[in-house]
Amino acid sequence: MKLEEQKIIGYQIIDGKEVPIINCPTEITIKNKVTGTVYESEDQVKADIEDPNTPTKEEHIQRDVKITVARLDIFGSTQ
């Protein structure tokens, strides 16, 4: 499940300077640790857990989150 691409979503004043708030590209993988099933959405996970015909429980679900951050260039002093 791939989420939004990197973009500036606003600005915040930090130490008197305007700093951009960046929404970074995020990828979430939801997997059943027992069966190996990869789910497309949280709704599929919920349906599988609630289905009495499957042995799936919440503790069988693994959520991996990959966040890609922008490269930061440091200019000047870092003190």
N, C-alpha and C positions, 0 to 999 in steps of 0.2 A: 504494500500500500504506500504509494509515493505521495508526499504532501507538497506544499508550496515551494517554489523556487526562491532563491535569495532575492530580497528586495528591501529597501528602506521603508519602514512602516510608520516612522515618526522620529521625533527628536526629543532629547531630554537634556536639561542643563545640569552638568556635573562640574563642580569646582569652577563655576562661572563660565564654562565653555559649553557650546551646543554640540552634543554628541548624537550621531545617528543611532536609531534602534533598528537592528537588522533582523529580518525574519530569514533564517537560514534553511536551505533545502534539508528536508527530513524524510527518512524512510523508516517505516515501522513494519517489522515482520512478526506475525502472530502465528505460533506453531504449537501443535499438540506434541508434548515431549514423549508421550507413550506411543502414539500411532504415526507420528511424523507428518500429519496433515498440516498444510499451510492454509490459513484462513484468509479470505479477502477482506473481511470487515469484522468489527466487534459484534455486529448483529449475527453473523455466522457462528461466532464463538458462543454467544448467549444461547442460540438455538441448539447447538450441539450439547451444551451443558444441561439444558432443560429437557432434552429429548430422553425419555425413559428407555428408549431402545439402544442407547449408547452408554458406555461406562465412563464417559468423560466427566471429570470434575475440574473445578477451578484450579486446583493445584497441578493439573496436567498441562496448563496453558503457560507458554513462555512468550514474553514480548521482548523483542530486541529492537532498540532504537539507534539509528545511525544518523548523526547530525554532522553536516558538512559546514565548517565555518570558513569565513573569508580569511585570506592571508592578511596579516596585519604588518604594515610597515612602521617601524619605529623611527621617528625623526627626533633628533635633539637628545636631551638628557633623560635618563630613565630613573633618576633619583626620586 
